[in-house]
Amino acid sequence: MAFSLHVSPSAPFLLLFAATTGFFQILHSCSAQSSLCRTTCGDVHIHYPFGIDDGCGSPYYRNLLVCDAITPSSAPRLHLRTPSGTYPVLNISYSEPHLVVSDPSMWSCDDVDGLGSAIFRSPGRPPFSLDASTRLSLSPKNDYIFFNCSRDDVIVEPKPSFCERFPDRCDSACDSAAYLCRNMPGCAGAVGGAGAAGPAGGSAAPCCAYYPKASESLRLMLRYCTTYTSVYWRTVGLSFPPYDQVPEFGVRIDFEIPVTTRCLQCEDAGRGGGTCGYDTASRNFLCLCREGNVTTNCADGESSSRHRVSTGVVVGATTGVSVAGIVGVGAIMWFLRKVKPNKVTCGVQSNENRLF
């Protein structure tokens, strides 16, 4: 049985247009990847090792930071994700690697009545905690202040004298003579008085300072204290301690900056000034460049290293060629080899241009 097929003279051009369109779409997704790494969220700067777009920064901090807006009309704000919740990020320091977050459920100077006295309310949510598997850690520059603790269940004593008398129990005491109990930043003198009834009954101490060594210790303290807050010591420009630090509300979290030779070379302005990132599928290092992603640096002239990374880099962008593109290009090459313009007349199929 013989088959006849009419081939339009415009068919090669239609195939070429379709394949070329798909090909340039692929190139666009490759070349635009480095621009997807946002460097700010609100007024907070985002640099390595952090990233708010998947594939940017270090994989050790993947999905820990999120930039979103509370309402469609509000400005975006940076938040940190932890096992206990999501918290607004106040600032990030890269010279002294740390970030500061606020916990709205903690006590603050807003919890003061018209007479200037503190009001203690239960936080209403789990206490702040970090994932121990990440490279984030609570800074030793944090002071935790507990309010309205039951004296029957918590050792509330002035720590200097208590530690002299009971050195083996010093770490278990909540210091009622802490400096911050008398000098809360922004509302000094708000915390004081004889105390009220504790959450477990009995007399209560209005304020004491205690540094929990684990999240479980913090949860245990809140069973016998009404609420708590965190104050960190911010370094200022003065060069003579202890006046080079001032207290502010917030939780300071220290982080590590994984420094590698490949990342330093990638960000080197003399080598193209790329952005350090990673493959979202394999988590392997990538240098994100305007022309595409490479495994070395943006100035590397070896074209073989470009566009040969795994799929899914930076918000699911693909660096491979799609199946449709392969099929389209292959069909065009095969078609052009088969179709010879000087042998085709008025769409007549011959042995030299037949498709079947």
JOZI-V377005 format. One record per residue. PSI is psi as a letter, one per 40 degrees, with the letter a starting at -180 (none if undefined). NEAR is the number of other ideal C-beta (glycine too) atoms within 8 Angstrom. D_CENTER is the distance of its C-alpha to the mean C-alpha in Angstrom with 1 decimal. Layout:
PSI/NEAR/D_CENTER
PSI/NEAR/D_CENTER
This chain:
h/2/66.3
h/3/65.3
i/5/62.2
h/5/62.1
h/8/59.0
h/6/58.8
h/11/56.2
i/6/55.4
d/6/55.4
e/6/52.0
d/9/50.3
d/10/49.1
d/7/47.6
d/8/45.8
d/12/44.3
d/9/43.3
d/8/41.7
d/9/39.6
d/13/38.5
d/8/37.7
d/8/35.6
d/12/33.5
d/12/33.3
d/8/32.0
d/8/29.4
d/12/28.1
d/8/28.3
d/8/26.4
d/11/23.5
d/12/23.5
e/9/23.9
e/9/21.3
d/15/18.3
d/13/17.2
e/6/17.5
e/12/14.7
g/14/12.0
i/10/11.6
e/6/11.7
i/8/11.7
h/11/10.8
b/9/13.9
e/3/15.0
h/10/11.8
h/6/11.6
h/15/8.8
i/6/10.2
h/11/10.3
e/12/9.0
i/12/5.5
i/16/5.5
e/11/5.4
h/10/8.5
h/10/9.5
e/18/11.3
i/13/9.8
a/14/9.0
i/12/9.7
e/7/10.0
d/9/9.8
f/13/6.0
h/9/6.3
e/6/5.4
d/9/3.7
h/15/2.2
h/9/5.7
h/12/8.4
i/7/11.7
i/9/15.2
d/5/17.2
i/5/20.3
d/4/21.2
e/4/22.8
i/8/20.2
i/5/17.7
i/9/14.0
i/13/11.9
h/14/8.3
i/12/7.7
h/12/6.3
h/8/7.7
i/11/10.5
d/5/13.9
e/8/15.6
a/7/13.7
h/7/11.1
h/12/11.4
h/9/11.5
h/14/10.0
d/8/13.2
i/7/12.6
h/11/11.1
h/8/13.9
d/6/13.9
d/4/17.7
g/5/17.5
h/9/14.1
i/11/12.7
i/12/10.8
h/14/12.9
i/12/12.4
i/11/15.4
h/9/16.8
e/5/19.3
e/6/21.4
i/13/22.3
i/11/25.5
i/7/25.7
e/10/28.5
e/4/28.5
f/9/30.1
h/10/33.4
a/7/36.6
e/3/39.0
e/4/40.8
e/8/37.9
i/9/37.6
i/12/34.4
h/7/33.9
h/9/32.2
i/9/30.6
i/5/28.9
d/10/25.0
e/5/25.4
i/6/22.2
i/6/21.1
i/10/20.4
h/12/17.0
i/10/15.9
i/12/13.3
h/8/13.3
e/4/15.7
e/3/14.8
i/9/11.5
f/8/11.9
i/9/11.2
i/8/14.5
h/9/16.2
i/10/17.9
e/5/21.8
e/7/21.9
i/12/21.2
h/12/24.4
h/12/24.6
h/16/27.5
i/15/29.2
i/15/31.7
f/13/34.9
i/17/35.0
h/14/38.0
e/11/40.2
d/8/41.7
e/9/38.5
h/13/36.6
h/8/38.1
h/10/37.9
i/10/39.7
h/8/39.7
d/12/38.0
d/7/40.1
d/8/43.4
d/13/42.1
d/10/40.7
d/6/44.1
d/5/45.9
g/8/43.5
d/6/41.5
e/4/40.6
e/9/39.0
d/10/37.3
e/4/33.7
e/5/34.4
i/14/35.5
h/14/33.6
h/11/34.8
e/12/36.7
e/7/37.6
i/13/34.0
d/5/33.8
d/11/31.0
d/15/33.2
e/9/35.6
f/8/33.2
h/13/30.2
h/11/28.3
e/6/29.7
f/10/32.2
h/8/34.2
e/8/37.0
d/11/35.5
h/10/35.3
a/9/38.7
a/5/41.9
e/3/43.5
i/9/40.9
a/6/41.3
h/6/41.4
i/18/38.6
d/10/36.7
e/9/38.9
i/7/42.0
a/9/43.9
i/9/43.1
i/14/39.7
h/13/38.3
d/13/36.5
i/12/34.0
i/14/33.1
h/13/30.3
h/10/29.0
h/8/26.1
h/9/25.3
e/4/24.7
i/6/23.0
d/9/21.5
d/6/24.9
d/9/26.7
d/14/24.7
d/10/25.6
d/8/29.2
d/15/29.4
e/12/28.5
d/9/31.3
e/12/33.7
i/15/32.0
d/11/31.4
a/14/28.1
i/15/26.0
i/11/23.7
h/14/21.6
h/14/22.5
i/14/21.1
h/10/23.1
h/8/22.0
h/6/23.7
a/7/26.0
e/4/28.3
i/6/31.3
e/4/32.2
h/5/34.3
i/5/32.8
e/4/32.4
e/6/32.4
e/10/29.4
i/11/27.1
i/7/26.9
i/11/25.5
i/10/22.9
i/11/21.4
i/11/17.9
h/13/16.1
h/12/15.2
h/14/12.8
i/10/13.5
i/12/11.6
i/8/13.2
h/8/13.2
h/9/14.8
h/5/17.5
i/7/19.6
d/5/22.6
d/11/21.5
d/12/18.3
d/9/20.6
d/11/23.1
d/15/20.8
e/11/19.7
h/10/23.3
d/6/24.8
e/4/28.1
f/12/26.8
e/11/25.3
f/7/22.1
a/14/19.6
h/12/15.9
h/13/14.6
a/16/13.1
i/12/14.3
h/12/16.4
e/10/14.7
d/8/17.9
e/5/18.9
e/7/15.7
i/9/18.1
i/10/17.4
i/13/18.0
h/17/18.8
h/14/18.0
i/12/21.1
d/6/22.8
e/6/25.5
a/10/23.3
h/16/21.4
i/13/23.1
e/9/22.9
c/10/24.3
i/13/24.0
e/13/24.7
e/7/28.2
h/10/29.2
e/4/32.3
h/7/32.5
e/5/32.0
d/5/32.0
e/9/28.5
i/10/27.2
f/8/26.3
f/6/26.9
i/10/23.5
i/9/22.6
i/7/21.8
e/10/18.6
h/17/16.7
g/16/14.2
f/7/14.3
e/7/17.4
i/13/19.4
h/10/22.4
e/14/24.1
i/6/27.2
h/6/30.2
i/9/30.7
d/5/33.7
d/7/35.2
d/12/35.0
d/9/36.8
d/8/39.4
d/13/40.0
d/10/40.4
d/8/42.5
d/10/44.7
d/12/45.3
d/8/46.3
d/8/48.6
d/11/50.0
d/8/50.8
d/6/52.6
d/9/54.7
h/10/55.5
h/8/57.9
d/5/58.9
e/4/62.4
e/8/63.1
h/12/61.9
h/5/64.4
f/3/63.9
e/9/61.4
h/6/63.9
h/10/62.4
a/8/63.9
e/3/63.4
e/7/61.3
e/11/58.8
i/8/58.8
e/7/55.6
none/4/57.3
